[in-house]
Amino acid sequence: QVQLVESGGGYVQAGGSLGLSCAASRTPFTIGIMGWYRQAPGNQRELVATVSRTGSTNYDDSVKGRFTISRDYAKNTVYLQMNSLEPKDTAVYYCLVQQRWTTNQYWGQGTQVTVSS
């Protein structure tokens, strides 16, 4: 069974930084897209950033210039460096792994990020 282990997150004041990581294991397939989504209370889950197998990145407009996604292909790990955090970034952040050439998606358990004003 695919296992996604997230780490990082926590509590930070506005303007601060946090980093998230997500390591995928037990993946009997080639990983395509890796990425991060987030869900704030009362809201739907929304895209934060993704990185493809070729290294192409995609960011939601709200995080461009502040967040950076990266990937370690050898370790099947995706990272999210979050700078200049704002209270509106407060949410549970979920790691996503998508099987290459399919729409099969796997999600991490979520990690809380709280930004105080």
Backbone as a printed PyTorch tensor [residue, N CA C, xyz], in Angstrom:
tensor([[[  0.8500,  -1.1790,   0.0000],
         [  0.0000,   0.0000,   0.0000],
         [  0.8920,   1.2380,   0.0000]],

        [[  0.5300,   2.2090,  -0.8380],
         [  1.3020,   3.4360,  -0.9350],
         [  1.3020,   4.1590,   0.4050]],

        [[  2.4720,   4.6110,   0.7780],
         [  2.6030,   5.3330,   2.0440],
         [  3.2060,   6.7120,   1.7740]],

        [[  2.5480,   7.7410,   2.2680],
         [  3.0420,   9.1160,   2.1690],
         [  3.2160,   9.6430,   3.5800]],

        [[  4.4290,  10.0140,   3.9130],
         [  4.7270,  10.5030,   5.2530],
         [  5.0940,  11.9730,   5.1680]],

        [[  4.2540,  12.7960,   5.7460],
         [  4.4660,  14.2370,   5.7410],
         [  5.1550,  14.6630,   7.0300]],

        [[  5.9390,  15.7150,   6.9160],
         [  6.5450,  16.3030,   8.1080],
         [  6.6910,  17.8020,   7.8840]],

        [[  6.8920,  18.4870,   8.9770],
         [  6.9740,  19.9380,   8.9150],
         [  5.6680,  20.5390,   9.3650]],

        [[  5.4470,  21.7610,   8.9910],
         [  4.2500,  22.4540,   9.4300],
         [  4.4190,  22.9680,  10.8450]],

        [[  3.3430,  23.4840,  11.3910],
         [  3.3810,  24.0100,  12.7430],
         [  2.7940,  25.4040,  12.8080]],

        [[  3.3240,  26.1460,  13.7700],
         [  2.7910,  27.4690,  14.0770],
         [  3.8750,  28.5100,  13.8340]],

        [[  3.4860,  29.6130,  13.1750],
         [  4.4560,  30.6650,  12.8970],
         [  3.7330,  31.9980,  12.8390]],

        [[  4.4450,  33.0560,  13.1300],
         [  3.8650,  34.3850,  13.0140],
         [  3.9170,  34.8550,  11.5620]],

        [[  3.0510,  35.7660,  11.2420],
         [  3.0110,  36.3180,   9.8900],
         [  4.3770,  36.8610,   9.5050]],

        [[  4.7690,  36.5670,   8.2740],
         [  6.0800,  36.9630,   7.7930],
         [  7.1340,  35.8990,   7.9690]],

        [[  6.8130,  34.8770,   8.7290],
         [  7.7560,  33.8090,   8.9860],
         [  7.7870,  32.7650,   7.8860]],

        [[  8.5720,  31.7250,   8.1240],
         [  8.7740,  30.6630,   7.1420],
         [  8.5810,  29.2910,   7.7770]],

        [[  8.1350,  28.3690,   6.9540],
         [  8.0220,  26.9720,   7.3420],
         [  8.3470,  26.1130,   6.1340]],

        [[  8.7550,  24.8770,   6.4070],
         [  9.0020,  23.9340,   5.3360],
         [  8.2520,  22.6490,   5.5610]],

        [[  7.7580,  22.0800,   4.4890],
         [  7.0580,  20.8070,   4.5290],
         [  7.8160,  19.8020,   3.6680]],

        [[  7.7170,  18.5480,   4.0480],
         [  8.2570,  17.4860,   3.2130],
         [  7.2870,  16.3170,   3.2060]],

        [[  7.3570,  15.5420,   2.1510],
         [  6.4900,  14.3820,   2.0000],
         [  7.2760,  13.2960,   1.2780]],

        [[  7.4660,  12.1900,   1.9560],
         [  8.2080,  11.0740,   1.3850],
         [  7.2450,   9.9640,   1.0030]],

        [[  7.3410,   9.5300,  -0.2270],
         [  6.4880,   8.4550,  -0.7300],
         [  7.2590,   7.1390,  -0.7200]],

        [[  6.5920,   6.1010,  -0.2670],
         [  7.2110,   4.7770,  -0.2700],
         [  6.1540,   3.7340,  -0.6190]],

        [[  6.6260,   2.5170,  -0.8250],
         [  5.7320,   1.4140,  -1.2070],
         [  4.9310,   1.7900,  -2.4420]],

        [[  5.5950,   2.3650,  -3.4060],
         [  4.9340,   2.7880,  -4.6350],
         [  5.3270,   1.8310,  -5.7510]],

        [[  4.4390,   0.8810,  -6.0870],
         [  4.7690,  -0.0940,  -7.1230],
         [  4.5060,   0.4410,  -8.5200]],

        [[  4.7440,   1.7400,  -8.6790],
         [  4.5110,   2.3730,  -9.9610],
         [  5.4680,   3.5560, -10.0830]],

        [[  5.5250,   4.1180, -11.2750],
         [  6.3340,   5.3110, -11.4940],
         [  5.5210,   6.5430, -11.0910]],

        [[  6.1240,   7.3700, -10.2750],
         [  5.4370,   8.5880,  -9.8420],
         [  5.5310,   9.6490, -10.9240]],

        [[  4.4020,  10.2720, -11.1950],
         [  4.3750,  11.3770, -12.1390],
         [  4.4320,  12.6890, -11.3880]],

        [[  3.2650,  13.2810, -11.1740],
         [  3.1750,  14.5520, -10.4780],
         [  3.2470,  14.3510,  -8.9630]],

        [[  3.9550,  15.2590,  -8.3080],
         [  3.9160,  15.3690,  -6.8520],
         [  3.5240,  16.8080,  -6.5260]],

        [[  2.8690,  16.9720,  -5.4000],
         [  2.4690,  18.3300,  -5.0950],
         [  1.8380,  18.4930,  -3.7340]],

        [[  1.3390,  19.7200,  -3.5410],
         [  0.7210,  20.0840,  -2.2740],
         [ -0.6110,  20.7840,  -2.5360]],

        [[ -1.5940,  20.4020,  -1.7400],
         [ -2.8780,  21.0790,  -1.6960],
         [ -3.1090,  21.5120,  -0.2570]],

        [[ -4.0920,  22.3650,  -0.0680],
         [ -4.4330,  22.7840,   1.2900],
         [ -5.9350,  22.9650,   1.4340]],

        [[ -6.3760,  22.8490,   2.6720],
         [ -7.7970,  23.0050,   2.9620],
         [ -7.9600,  23.7570,   4.2660]],

        [[ -8.5730,  24.9230,   4.1750],
         [ -8.8840,  25.7140,   5.3510],
         [-10.2920,  25.3550,   5.8340]],

        [[-10.5930,  25.5830,   7.0930],
         [-11.9230,  25.2580,   7.6210],
         [-13.0290,  25.9130,   6.7960]],

        [[-13.9890,  25.1090,   6.4040],
         [-15.1160,  25.6200,   5.6420],
         [-14.8550,  25.7930,   4.1590]],

        [[-13.6420,  25.4980,   3.7400],
         [-13.2890,  25.6630,   2.3240],
         [-13.0110,  24.3230,   1.6700]],

        [[-13.0240,  24.3320,   0.3470],
         [-12.6450,  23.1370,  -0.3900],
         [-11.1260,  23.0250,  -0.4470]],

        [[-10.6690,  21.8320,  -0.7110],
         [ -9.2470,  21.6180,  -0.8950],
         [ -8.8130,  22.3210,  -2.1760]],

        [[ -7.7010,  23.0160,  -2.0990],
         [ -7.2390,  23.8000,  -3.2390],
         [ -5.7690,  23.5530,  -3.5250]],

        [[ -5.4300,  23.7510,  -4.7840],
         [ -4.0500,  23.5850,  -5.2210],
         [ -3.1480,  24.6300,  -4.5800]],

        [[ -1.9640,  24.1620,  -4.1540],
         [ -0.9150,  25.0870,  -3.7430],
         [  0.1730,  25.0960,  -4.8070]],

        [[  0.7460,  23.9120,  -5.0540],
         [  1.8190,  23.8120,  -6.0450],
         [  2.0070,  22.3600,  -6.4350]],

        [[  2.4590,  22.1530,  -7.6700],
         [  2.7990,  20.8210,  -8.1300],
         [  4.1190,  20.8790,  -8.9020]],

        [[  4.7570,  19.7180,  -8.9740],
         [  5.9690,  19.5800,  -9.7750],
         [  5.8740,  18.2700, -10.5380]],

        [[  6.1190,  18.3450, -11.8230],
         [  5.9990,  17.1650, -12.6730],
         [  7.2750,  16.3390, -12.6280]],

        [[  7.2310,  15.2240, -13.3050],
         [  8.4010,  14.3580, -13.3450],
         [  9.5590,  15.0280, -14.0950]],

        [[  9.2120,  15.9190, -15.0070],
         [ 10.2440,  16.6220, -15.7630],
         [ 10.7290,  17.8900, -15.0530]],

        [[ 10.1170,  18.1880, -13.9080],
         [ 10.5570,  19.3520, -13.1500],
         [  9.7410,  20.6080, -13.3720]],

        [[  8.7450,  20.5250, -14.2140],
         [  7.8840,  21.6900, -14.4210],
         [  7.0480,  21.9450, -13.1780]],

        [[  6.9590,  23.2030, -12.8040],
         [  6.2190,  23.5630, -11.5970],
         [  4.9910,  24.3960, -11.9350]],

        [[  4.0300,  24.3040, -11.0380],
         [  2.7970,  25.0530, -11.1850],
         [  2.3950,  25.5520,  -9.8090]],

        [[  2.0930,  26.8410,  -9.7030],
         [  1.7330,  27.4290,  -8.4240],
         [  0.3870,  28.1340,  -8.5210]],

        [[ -0.3430,  28.0830,  -7.4290],
         [ -1.5170,  28.9390,  -7.3390],
         [ -1.0270,  30.3850,  -7.2620]],

        [[ -1.7910,  31.2860,  -7.8380],
         [ -1.3760,  32.6890,  -7.8600],
         [ -1.1400,  33.2480,  -6.4610]],

        [[ -1.8870,  32.7530,  -5.4930],
         [ -1.8010,  33.3040,  -4.1390],
         [ -0.4720,  33.0160,  -3.4560]],

        [[  0.2980,  32.0530,  -3.9710],
         [  1.5620,  31.6970,  -3.3220],
         [  2.7730,  31.9870,  -4.1900]],

        [[  2.5500,  32.4000,  -5.4130],
         [  3.6780,  32.6890,  -6.3030],
         [  4.5970,  33.7310,  -5.6960]],

        [[  5.8880,  33.4570,  -5.7750],
         [  6.8620,  34.3760,  -5.2230],
         [  7.1360,  34.1920,  -3.7480]],

        [[  6.3000,  33.4030,  -3.0940],
         [  6.4790,  33.1700,  -1.6540],
         [  6.7990,  31.7090,  -1.3470]],

        [[  6.2030,  30.8000,  -2.0930],
         [  6.4020,  29.3690,  -1.8620],
         [  7.2500,  28.7880,  -2.9840]],

        [[  8.0330,  27.7720,  -2.6300],
         [  8.8450,  27.0720,  -3.6160],
         [  8.6820,  25.5700,  -3.4290]],

        [[  8.3200,  24.9000,  -4.5000],
         [  8.1990,  23.4500,  -4.4630],
         [  9.4300,  22.8480,  -5.1110]],

        [[  9.8900,  21.7420,  -4.5480],
         [ 11.0310,  21.0350,  -5.1090],
         [ 10.8460,  19.5470,  -4.8770]],

        [[ 11.7160,  18.7940,  -5.5210],
         [ 11.5110,  17.3400,  -5.5170],
         [ 12.8640,  16.6400,  -5.5650]],

        [[ 12.9680,  15.5920,  -4.7690],
         [ 14.1330,  14.7090,  -4.7910],
         [ 13.6790,  13.4120,  -5.4330]],

        [[ 14.0990,  13.1900,  -6.6620],
         [ 13.6180,  12.0370,  -7.4070],
         [ 14.1420,  10.7250,  -6.8130]],

        [[ 15.3380,  10.7440,  -6.3430],
         [ 15.9250,   9.5210,  -5.7870],
         [ 15.2190,   9.0880,  -4.5150]],

        [[ 14.7550,  10.0620,  -3.7480],
         [ 14.1010,   9.7650,  -2.4740],
         [ 12.5730,   9.7660,  -2.5790]],

        [[ 12.0450,  10.0230,  -3.7660],
         [ 10.5760,  10.1280,  -3.9290],
         [  9.9770,  11.0760,  -2.8980]],

        [[ 10.6230,  12.2050,  -2.7500],
         [ 10.2120,  13.1770,  -1.7440],
         [  9.9540,  14.5300,  -2.3860]],

        [[  8.8930,  15.1550,  -1.9270],
         [  8.5590,  16.5000,  -2.4040],
         [  8.5990,  17.4540,  -1.2180]],

        [[  9.0670,  18.6570,  -1.4920],
         [  9.2340,  19.6650,  -0.4540],
         [  8.4350,  20.9220,  -0.8080]],

        [[  8.0670,  21.6470,   0.2140],
         [  7.4300,  22.9470,   0.0020],
         [  8.0360,  23.9270,   0.9970]],

        [[  8.7700,  24.8850,   0.4880],
         [  9.3250,  25.9370,   1.3220],
         [  8.3740,  27.1240,   1.2620]],

        [[  7.9060,  27.5420,   2.4120],
         [  6.9160,  28.6060,   2.4900],
         [  7.5230,  29.8060,   3.2090]],

        [[  7.6520,  30.8960,   2.5070],
         [  8.2000,  32.1390,   3.0650],
         [  7.1190,  33.2170,   3.0690]],

        [[  7.3830,  34.2520,   3.8260],
         [  6.4490,  35.3850,   3.9110],
         [  5.0230,  34.9060,   4.1570]],

        [[  4.8880,  34.0280,   5.1060],
         [  3.5800,  33.4380,   5.3850],
         [  2.6040,  34.4890,   5.8860]],

        [[  1.3520,  34.2740,   5.5180],
         [  0.2760,  35.1830,   5.8780],
         [ -0.8220,  34.3880,   6.5870]],

        [[ -1.6310,  35.0480,   7.4120],
         [ -2.7130,  34.3300,   8.0950],
         [ -3.6080,  33.5600,   7.1310]],

        [[ -3.7960,  34.0540,   5.9230],
         [ -4.6450,  33.3540,   4.9520],
         [ -4.0430,  32.0460,   4.4780]],

        [[ -2.7840,  31.8030,   4.7930],
         [ -2.1480,  30.5290,   4.4560],
         [ -2.4750,  29.4390,   5.4700]],

        [[ -3.1350,  29.7940,   6.5420],
         [ -3.5050,  28.8190,   7.5580],
         [ -4.4320,  27.7700,   6.9790]],

        [[ -4.0310,  26.5110,   7.1130],
         [ -4.8000,  25.4040,   6.5410],
         [ -4.1180,  24.0950,   6.8960]],

        [[ -4.8130,  23.0120,   6.5820],
         [ -4.1740,  21.6990,   6.5910],
         [ -3.6020,  21.4710,   5.1980]],

        [[ -2.3360,  21.1350,   5.1390],
         [ -1.6430,  20.9400,   3.8720],
         [ -1.5120,  19.4460,   3.6040]],

        [[ -1.8870,  19.0510,   2.3940],
         [ -1.8960,  17.6430,   2.0000],
         [ -0.9150,  17.4180,   0.8510]],

        [[ -0.1570,  16.3670,   0.9870],
         [  0.7510,  15.9400,  -0.0690],
         [ -0.0300,  15.0930,  -1.0800]],

        [[  0.3200,  15.2580,  -2.3350],
         [ -0.3070,  14.4980,  -3.4110],
         [  0.7610,  13.7970,  -4.2350]],

        [[  0.4820,  12.5640,  -4.5680],
         [  1.3070,  11.8090,  -5.5110],
         [  0.3810,  11.2360,  -6.5670]],

        [[  0.7300,  11.4360,  -7.8070],
         [ -0.0840,  10.8930,  -8.9040],
         [  0.7450,   9.9070,  -9.6990]],

        [[  0.1330,   8.7760,  -9.9740],
         [  0.8010,   7.7480, -10.7570],
         [  1.0040,   8.2500, -12.1700]],

        [[  2.1750,   8.0270, -12.7070],
         [  2.4970,   8.4980, -14.0490],
         [  1.5830,   7.8580, -15.0730]],

        [[  1.1720,   8.6550, -16.0370],
         [  0.3240,   8.2390, -17.1570],
         [ -1.0810,   7.8180, -16.7450]],

        [[ -1.4640,   8.1190, -15.5150],
         [ -2.8190,   7.8240, -15.0520],
         [ -3.3470,   9.0090, -14.2590]],

        [[ -4.5890,   8.8760, -13.8270],
         [ -5.1740,   9.8670, -12.9230],
         [ -5.2640,   9.3360, -11.5090]],

        [[ -4.6000,   8.2280, -11.2320],
         [ -4.6110,   7.6570,  -9.8840],
         [ -3.8340,   8.5580,  -8.9400]],

        [[ -4.4990,   9.0040,  -7.8840],
         [ -3.8950,   9.9200,  -6.9410],
         [ -3.8860,   9.3410,  -5.5310]],

        [[ -2.8520,   9.7200,  -4.8060],
         [ -2.6920,   9.2730,  -3.4240],
         [ -2.3920,  10.5010,  -2.5690]],

        [[ -2.9820,  10.4990,  -1.3630],
         [ -2.8920,  11.6800,  -0.5130],
         [ -2.2280,  11.3600,   0.8160]],

        [[ -1.4760,  12.3340,   1.3260],
         [ -0.9340,  12.2240,   2.6570],
         [ -2.0040,  12.4770,   3.7030]],

        [[ -1.6210,  12.3400,   4.9580],
         [ -2.5840,  12.4610,   6.0470],
         [ -2.8890,  13.9140,   6.3960]],

        [[ -2.0680,  14.8260,   5.8970],
         [ -2.2820,  16.2440,   6.1680],
         [ -1.4500,  16.7200,   7.3480]],

        [[ -0.9920,  17.9420,   7.2380],
         [ -0.2310,  18.5600,   8.3250],
         [ -0.7150,  19.9980,   8.4950]],

        [[ -0.8930,  20.4020,   9.7310],
         [ -1.4630,  21.7090,  10.0020],
         [ -0.4090,  22.8060,   9.9120]],

        [[ -0.7690,  23.8710,   9.2300],
         [  0.0390,  25.0940,   9.2060],
         [ -0.8320,  26.2190,   9.7320]],

        [[ -0.3570,  26.8850,  10.7710],
         [ -1.1010,  27.9850,  11.3750],
         [ -0.2300,  29.2250,  11.3890]],

        [[ -0.7580,  30.2960,  10.8160],
         [ -0.0260,  31.5630,  10.7520],
         [ -0.8100,  32.6010,  11.5380]],

        [[ -0.1770,  33.1440,  12.5460],
         [ -0.8500,  34.1430,  13.3790],
         [ -0.5280,  35.5470,  12.8830]],

        [[ -1.4580,  36.4430,  13.1160],
         [ -1.2670,  37.8340,  12.6640],
         [ -0.5400,  38.6570,  13.7080]]])
